[in-house]
Amino acid sequence: MSNGLVIYDFGLGSTIPHGNEAPPDNAVHGSIRTKQATADAMKHFYETGEIVQMCTAPKGCDCPAGGCGADL
């Protein structure tokens, strides 16, 4: 694949404030690299330059549904 887009859903949409400030207790940015599927996808990209889908939920990277893999 020559390009790609991945959207990770941590189920926190309702916690995002309407202003331009980070929501409290938002671990999304750090959590991406602590899930097996997302870490595997990043490792594959860094090694090959290829973007691959490694999330397993019916809707892809739906982390609350277990699509992002086990915690590392």
C-alpha positions, -999 to 999 in steps of 0.1 A, spaced: 0 0 0 14 34 -9 -6 54 15 -31 49 43 -51 63 72 -58 46 105 -83 60 130 -80 45 165 -111 47 187 -106 46 224 -142 53 231 -135 88 247 -154 109 222 -180 120 249 -152 132 272 -137 157 248 -143 193 259 -158 218 235 -128 242 239 -93 238 226 -79 220 256 -70 184 263 -96 164 282 -86 153 317 -72 118 322 -68 113 284 -43 85 279 -50 81 241 -17 94 228 4 72 251 -20 42 248 -14 37 210 20 23 216 9 1 245 -14 -22 225 -1 -53 207 -18 -47 173 -8 -11 171 27 -18 181 29 -46 155 16 -22 128 41 5 137 70 -20 138 60 -34 104 58 1 90 92 11 104 108 -21 90 92 -22 56 75 12 49 43 -7 43 11 2 61 -10 -28 71 -41 -32 92 -35 -54 123 -65 -44 144 -90 -72 148 -124 -57 159 -153 -58 134 -148 -20 130 -110 -22 129 -91 -3 156 -120 -1 181 -98 -4 212 -126 -8 238 -139 -37 217 -104 -54 219 -95 -45 183 -61 -30 193 -48 -62 209 -36 -70 244 -19 -45 266 19 -47 265 
